[in-house]
Amino acid sequence: MIPIFMGLVWLHITSLLYQVVGTMGYAAPEYIQTGRLTSKSDVWSYGVFLYELITGRRPLDRNRPRSEQKLLEWVKPYISDSKKFQQILDPRLDGKISRSAQKLSIVANRCLVRHAKTRPKMSEVLEMVNKIVETSTGIGNPGPPVRIAEPTSPESARKGKRKITDIKLGDGNRLVRMWSTKLTSTC
């Protein structure tokens, strides 16, 4: 607060400051500057997430050498050359999906364009990722995960609450539950 004397009255002017919140390493540049979240901010974060999948590293890791602490800065020199790109792949992948990982890095780069308006919409990102999955698995379009809504109990069913379970095709075309269930309210 800055006190200002105006005649016989002291006014206190509070500077309007915003506080950026969220997980370090995922915030889009425009969010850091303005404090406003948009759908394009989410696209940026998804690009960071894709590089996490590709490299097996966190977006910000202070336990690594200084030149490797920030994921996006670390991957920059490796993404333009396919031979160098192999060096950033998560070693746990055993090089099995390097071609798909390179395609995913192209999608990630589109998500990580500095100017928010030139980033793709999330629906476009989904299309790009689905095409990569289709071509890499050879099973055709797996489609979105199947969403099964089932009443959790007779009492919660009367109140309109349902349990949502996400299922996806796994190895051998078996259905696999992707994450734990959560109670949600339905109309």
C-alpha positions in Angstrom: 0.0 0.0 0.0 1.2 3.5 -0.8 -0.2 6.2 1.4 -1.0 9.4 -0.5 -2.0 12.7 1.3 -4.9 14.5 -0.4 -6.0 17.5 1.6 -7.0 16.3 5.0 -7.6 12.7 3.9 -4.9 10.0 3.6 -5.7 7.5 0.9 -4.2 4.1 0.7 -3.7 2.8 -2.9 -3.2 -0.9 -3.2 -1.3 -2.0 -6.3 -3.1 -4.7 -8.2 -0.9 -7.7 -8.3 -1.8 -11.1 -9.6 -0.3 -14.3 -8.4 0.5 -17.0 -10.9 -0.5 -20.4 -9.4 -0.1 -23.9 -10.7 2.6 -26.5 -11.2 6.0 -25.1 -12.1 7.1 -25.9 -15.7 3.6 -26.2 -17.1 2.6 -22.5 -17.2 2.3 -20.9 -20.7 4.3 -17.7 -21.3 1.1 -15.6 -21.7 -0.3 -16.9 -18.4 3.0 -16.0 -16.6 2.8 -12.4 -18.1 -1.0 -11.7 -17.6 -2.3 -14.2 -15.1 -5.1 -15.1 -17.5 -5.7 -18.8 -18.4 -7.1 -19.7 -21.8 -7.7 -22.9 -23.6 -4.4 -22.2 -25.4 -2.7 -22.2 -22.0 -3.9 -25.8 -21.6 -2.5 -26.7 -25.1 0.9 -25.4 -23.9 0.7 -27.5 -20.8 -0.2 -30.6 -22.9 2.9 -29.9 -25.0 5.0 -30.0 -21.8 3.3 -33.2 -20.8 4.1 -34.8 -24.2 7.8 -34.1 -23.6 7.5 -35.6 -20.2 6.2 -38.8 -21.8 8.9 -38.8 -24.4 11.8 -38.1 -22.1 10.6 -39.6 -18.8 11.7 -36.3 -17.1 9.9 -33.7 -15.0 9.3 -30.2 -16.5 11.5 -28.8 -13.7 14.1 -30.9 -11.9 16.5 -29.2 -9.6 18.3 -32.5 -8.9 19.8 -32.5 -12.4 22.8 -30.5 -13.7 22.0 -26.8 -14.3 21.8 -27.3 -18.1 19.3 -30.1 -17.8 17.0 -28.7 -15.1 14.4 -27.1 -17.4 12.9 -29.8 -19.6 11.9 -27.5 -22.6 15.3 -25.8 -22.7 17.1 -29.2 -22.4 15.2 -30.8 -25.4 15.6 -27.9 -27.8 19.0 -28.9 -29.3 17.9 -32.5 -29.8 14.5 -32.2 -31.5 15.7 -31.2 -35.0 18.0 -34.1 -35.7 16.7 -37.7 -35.6 20.0 -39.1 -34.5 20.3 -36.6 -31.6 16.6 -37.2 -30.7 17.4 -40.7 -29.6 19.5 -39.3 -26.8 16.4 -37.6 -25.1 14.1 -40.7 -25.3 13.2 -42.2 -21.9 15.7 -45.1 -21.6 12.9 -47.3 -20.2 11.3 -47.2 -23.7 14.3 -49.3 -25.0 14.0 -47.4 -28.3 10.9 -49.3 -29.2 8.8 -46.3 -30.1 11.3 -43.8 -31.4 9.4 -43.1 -34.6 6.2 -42.5 -32.7 8.0 -40.4 -30.1 9.4 -38.2 -32.9 5.9 -37.7 -34.3 4.7 -36.9 -30.8 7.5 -34.3 -30.4 6.3 -32.6 -33.6 2.8 -32.3 -32.0 4.4 -31.1 -28.8 6.3 -28.4 -30.7 3.1 -27.2 -32.2 1.6 -27.0 -28.7 4.6 -25.0 -27.5 4.5 -22.2 -30.0 5.2 -18.9 -28.0 2.4 -17.0 -29.7 -0.8 -18.5 -28.2 -3.1 -17.7 -31.2 -0.9 -19.8 -33.5 -1.2 -22.9 -31.3 -3.6 -25.6 -32.4 -6.9 -26.1 -30.6 -7.0 -29.1 -28.2 -9.4 -30.9 -30.6 -6.7 -30.6 -33.4 -4.1 -31.9 -31.0 -6.3 -34.8 -30.2 -6.7 -35.6 -33.9 -2.9 -35.5 -34.4 -2.2 -37.8 -31.4 -5.0 -40.2 -32.5 -3.4 -40.5 -36.0 0.0 -41.3 -34.4 -1.6 -44.0 -32.2 -3.5 -45.4 -35.3 -0.3 -45.7 -37.4 1.9 -47.0 -34.6 -0.5 -49.7 -33.3 -1.9 -50.9 -36.5 -5.3 -51.5 -35.0 -7.1 -48.7 -36.7 -8.8 -45.9 -34.8 -9.2 -47.0 -31.2 -11.5 -44.1 -30.6 -11.9 -42.2 -27.4 -11.9 -44.2 -24.1 -15.3 -45.8 -23.4 -17.0 -44.0 -20.6 -19.2 -46.2 -18.5 -21.6 -44.5 -16.1 -23.0 -46.9 -13.5 -24.8 -46.1 -10.3 -22.6 -46.6 -7.2 -25.5 -47.5 -4.9 -29.3 -47.4 -5.1 -29.2 -44.3 -2.8 -26.7 -42.4 -4.9 -28.5 -43.5 -8.1 -31.7 -41.8 -6.9 -29.7 -38.6 -6.2 -28.2 -38.7 -9.7 -24.7 -39.5 -8.8 -22.8 -42.0 -11.0 -19.4 -43.6 -11.0 -17.3 -42.8 -14.1 -14.9 -45.4 -15.3 -12.6 -44.9 -18.3 -11.7 -47.9 -20.3 -9.3 -48.3 -23.2 -8.0 -51.0 -25.5 -4.8 -52.5 -24.1 -2.4 -55.2 -25.3 -4.1 -57.9 -27.2 -7.2 -55.7 -27.6 -8.3 -56.3 -24.0 -10.3 -53.5 -22.3 -8.3 -51.9 -19.5 -9.4 -49.4 -16.9 -7.3 -46.3 -17.2 -7.7 -44.7 -13.8 -9.7 -44.9 -10.6 -13.3 -44.1 -10.4 -14.7 -40.8 -9.1 -18.2 -39.8 -8.0 -19.7 -37.2 -10.3 -23.1 -35.5 -10.4 -25.2 -36.1 -13.5 -28.3 -34.3 -14.7 
